[in-house]
Amino acid sequence: MQTHSTAQLDNVVLAHEKLDAYQLALEFLEVAQKLIRRLPRTKGQLGDQLARAGEGVVLRIAEGTGCEWRSAEQKRYFRSARGSALECAAVLDICRARNIGTAEQLQHGRRLLVRIVQVLSRLSQAR
């Protein structure tokens, strides 16, 4: 059995980490976390929803990447991730309506989500 040094393993890039959608989803989670911290305790369910949906995007992209490339199963994961991204966008709309978060945070989060949805739409339709 061959062993690998920690340094060698640190340099390994997993397939999902190479996808733009995955990197964008991680960046969105940072924006989402800042918004979640600003939510009043009485709106905790909204923060929970944003956290779950945002994490779902990241996790489903990773799961989909583990499937056979361009398979129906992979497309299903990518479509599900896209749905979660759209759910996140709706939460941002609610935050905007309730004056939660800065305009810059909300715009940045929306831009990331638009890009994520675009990439996932292409991935879920690829032949």
SEZAKE-893862 format. One record per residue (C-alpha): y, z, x; residue number from 1; residue in one letter. Coordinates in nm, 4 decimals, always signed. Each point is the difference from the previous one (the first is absolute). Layout:
+----------+----------+----------+-----+-----+
|        Y |        Z |        X |   n | res |
+----------+----------+----------+-----+-----+
|        Y |        Z |        X | NUM |   A |
...
+----------+----------+----------+-----+-----+
***
This chain:
+----------+----------+----------+-----+-----+
|        Y |        Z |        X |   n | res |
+----------+----------+----------+-----+-----+
|  +0.0000 |  +0.0000 |  +0.0000 |   1 |   M |
|  +0.3309 |  -0.1101 |  +0.1445 |   2 |   Q |
|  +0.2954 |  +0.2330 |  -0.0307 |   3 |   T |
|  +0.3603 |  -0.1066 |  -0.0075 |   4 |   H |
|  +0.2889 |  +0.1937 |  +0.1417 |   5 |   S |
|  +0.2660 |  +0.1257 |  -0.2346 |   6 |   T |
|  +0.2512 |  -0.2356 |  +0.1602 |   7 |   A |
|  -0.2231 |  -0.2990 |  -0.0776 |   8 |   Q |
|  -0.0393 |  +0.1072 |  -0.3624 |   9 |   L |
|  +0.3750 |  +0.0581 |  -0.0367 |  10 |   D |
|  +0.0575 |  -0.3676 |  +0.0820 |  11 |   N |
|  -0.2421 |  -0.1288 |  -0.2647 |  12 |   V |
|  +0.1759 |  -0.1604 |  -0.2966 |  13 |   V |
|  -0.1872 |  +0.0021 |  -0.3285 |  14 |   L |
|  +0.0124 |  -0.3101 |  -0.2192 |  15 |   A |
|  +0.2194 |  +0.1521 |  -0.2714 |  16 |   H |
|  +0.2545 |  +0.1163 |  +0.2565 |  17 |   E |
|  +0.0693 |  -0.3651 |  +0.0861 |  18 |   K |
|  +0.1126 |  -0.0875 |  -0.3532 |  19 |   L |
|  +0.3728 |  -0.0134 |  -0.0723 |  20 |   D |
|  -0.0644 |  +0.1410 |  -0.3468 |  21 |   A |
|  -0.1633 |  +0.3088 |  +0.1502 |  22 |   Y |
|  +0.2866 |  +0.0630 |  +0.2431 |  23 |   Q |
|  +0.2564 |  -0.0515 |  -0.2767 |  24 |   L |
|  -0.1926 |  +0.2392 |  -0.2258 |  25 |   A |
|  +0.0094 |  +0.2683 |  +0.2688 |  26 |   L |
|  +0.3739 |  -0.0524 |  +0.0394 |  27 |   E |
|  +0.0413 |  +0.0290 |  -0.3767 |  28 |   F |
|  -0.1855 |  +0.3343 |  +0.0030 |  29 |   L |
|  +0.2695 |  +0.1371 |  +0.2321 |  30 |   E |
|  +0.2724 |  -0.1069 |  -0.2444 |  31 |   V |
|  -0.1989 |  +0.1375 |  -0.2938 |  32 |   A |
|  -0.0454 |  +0.3365 |  +0.1710 |  33 |   Q |
|  +0.3765 |  +0.0382 |  +0.0385 |  34 |   K |
|  +0.0474 |  -0.0722 |  -0.3700 |  35 |   L |
|  -0.2794 |  +0.2355 |  -0.1014 |  36 |   I |
|  +0.1712 |  +0.2842 |  +0.1863 |  37 |   R |
|  +0.3218 |  -0.0657 |  -0.1969 |  38 |   R |
|  -0.1648 |  +0.0149 |  -0.3405 |  39 |   L |
|  +0.0737 |  +0.3123 |  -0.2017 |  40 |   P |
|  -0.2990 |  +0.2258 |  -0.0584 |  41 |   R |
|  +0.0155 |  -0.0855 |  -0.3681 |  42 |   T |
|  -0.0726 |  -0.3623 |  +0.0949 |  43 |   K |
|  -0.2929 |  +0.0849 |  +0.2254 |  44 |   G |
|  -0.2342 |  -0.2263 |  -0.1957 |  45 |   Q |
|  +0.2175 |  -0.2984 |  +0.0967 |  46 |   L |
|  -0.0314 |  +0.0937 |  +0.3662 |  47 |   G |
|  -0.3759 |  +0.0401 |  -0.0363 |  48 |   D |
|  -0.0188 |  -0.3427 |  -0.1636 |  49 |   Q |
|  +0.2019 |  -0.1621 |  +0.2799 |  50 |   L |
|  -0.2118 |  +0.1690 |  +0.2671 |  51 |   A |
|  -0.3298 |  -0.1026 |  -0.1628 |  52 |   R |
|  +0.1089 |  -0.3588 |  -0.0628 |  53 |   A |
|  +0.1479 |  -0.0389 |  +0.3495 |  54 |   G |
|  -0.3091 |  +0.1413 |  +0.1649 |  55 |   E |
|  -0.2138 |  -0.2197 |  -0.2246 |  56 |   G |
|  +0.1705 |  -0.3114 |  +0.1381 |  57 |   V |
|  -0.0833 |  +0.0997 |  +0.3572 |  58 |   V |
|  -0.3578 |  +0.1026 |  -0.0796 |  59 |   L |
|  -0.0877 |  -0.3068 |  -0.2086 |  60 |   R |
|  +0.1331 |  -0.2362 |  +0.2668 |  61 |   I |
|  -0.2241 |  +0.1720 |  +0.2547 |  62 |   A |
|  -0.2985 |  -0.0095 |  -0.2355 |  63 |   E |
|  +0.0569 |  -0.3650 |  -0.0814 |  64 |   G |
|  +0.0163 |  -0.0906 |  +0.3651 |  65 |   T |
|  -0.3440 |  +0.1531 |  +0.0421 |  66 |   G |
|  -0.1497 |  -0.2443 |  -0.2504 |  67 |   C |
|  -0.1268 |  -0.3466 |  +0.0709 |  68 |   E |
|  +0.3073 |  -0.2164 |  +0.0603 |  69 |   W |
|  +0.1239 |  -0.1815 |  -0.3124 |  70 |   R |
|  -0.2784 |  +0.1451 |  -0.2152 |  71 |   S |
|  +0.0558 |  +0.0914 |  -0.3635 |  72 |   A |
|  -0.0347 |  +0.3658 |  +0.0977 |  73 |   E |
|  +0.2725 |  -0.0277 |  +0.2633 |  74 |   Q |
|  +0.2334 |  -0.1764 |  -0.2424 |  75 |   K |
|  -0.0598 |  +0.2785 |  -0.2523 |  76 |   R |
|  +0.1117 |  +0.2628 |  +0.2541 |  77 |   Y |
|  +0.3092 |  -0.2011 |  +0.0900 |  78 |   F |
|  +0.0886 |  -0.0500 |  -0.3692 |  79 |   R |
|  -0.0420 |  +0.3730 |  -0.0576 |  80 |   S |
|  +0.2258 |  +0.0755 |  +0.2988 |  81 |   A |
|  +0.2573 |  -0.2423 |  -0.1427 |  82 |   R |
|  -0.0147 |  +0.1822 |  -0.3349 |  83 |   G |
|  +0.0622 |  +0.3316 |  +0.1726 |  84 |   S |
|  +0.2961 |  -0.1517 |  +0.1869 |  85 |   A |
|  +0.1457 |  -0.1147 |  -0.3331 |  86 |   L |
|  -0.0523 |  +0.3514 |  -0.1348 |  87 |   E |
|  +0.1980 |  +0.1327 |  +0.2975 |  88 |   C |
|  +0.2791 |  -0.2452 |  -0.0828 |  89 |   A |
|  +0.0121 |  +0.1372 |  -0.3549 |  90 |   A |
|  +0.0297 |  +0.3548 |  +0.1360 |  91 |   V |
|  +0.2935 |  -0.1156 |  +0.2150 |  92 |   L |
|  +0.1610 |  -0.1421 |  -0.3151 |  93 |   D |
|  -0.0395 |  +0.3397 |  -0.1660 |  94 |   I |
|  +0.1509 |  +0.1695 |  +0.3060 |  95 |   C |
|  +0.2949 |  -0.2396 |  -0.0136 |  96 |   R |
|  +0.0502 |  +0.0700 |  -0.3720 |  97 |   A |
|  -0.0051 |  +0.3745 |  +0.0657 |  98 |   R |
|  +0.2236 |  -0.0187 |  +0.3101 |  99 |   N |
|  -0.2751 |  +0.1265 |  +0.2290 | 100 |   I |
|  +0.0224 |  -0.1202 |  +0.3572 | 101 |   G |
|  +0.2689 |  -0.2011 |  +0.1718 | 102 |   T |
|  +0.0707 |  -0.3623 |  -0.0853 | 103 |   A |
|  -0.1041 |  -0.0885 |  +0.3553 | 104 |   E |
|  -0.3369 |  +0.1782 |  -0.0324 | 105 |   Q |
|  -0.0724 |  -0.1658 |  -0.3322 | 106 |   L |
|  +0.1019 |  -0.3461 |  +0.1238 | 107 |   Q |
|  -0.2045 |  +0.0354 |  +0.3178 | 108 |   H |
|  -0.3030 |  +0.1187 |  -0.1967 | 109 |   G |
|  +0.0353 |  -0.2888 |  -0.2457 | 110 |   R |
|  +0.0302 |  -0.2568 |  +0.2805 | 111 |   R |
|  -0.3182 |  +0.1315 |  +0.1571 | 112 |   L |
|  -0.1821 |  -0.0095 |  -0.3325 | 113 |   L |
|  +0.1129 |  -0.3559 |  -0.0734 | 114 |   V |
|  -0.1372 |  -0.1096 |  +0.3361 | 115 |   R |
|  -0.3257 |  +0.1932 |  -0.0521 | 116 |   I |
|  -0.0488 |  -0.1596 |  -0.3421 | 117 |   V |
|  +0.0677 |  -0.3468 |  +0.1433 | 118 |   Q |
|  -0.2558 |  +0.0421 |  +0.2790 | 119 |   V |
|  -0.2625 |  +0.1553 |  -0.2277 | 120 |   L |
|  +0.0486 |  -0.2760 |  -0.2572 | 121 |   S |
|  -0.0844 |  -0.2562 |  +0.2653 | 122 |   R |
|  -0.2947 |  +0.2017 |  +0.1305 | 123 |   L |
|  -0.1443 |  +0.0514 |  -0.3476 | 124 |   S |
|  +0.0144 |  -0.3722 |  -0.0743 | 125 |   Q |
|  -0.1163 |  -0.1333 |  +0.3387 | 126 |   A |
|  -0.2955 |  -0.2351 |  -0.0154 | 127 |   R |
+----------+----------+----------+-----+-----+
***
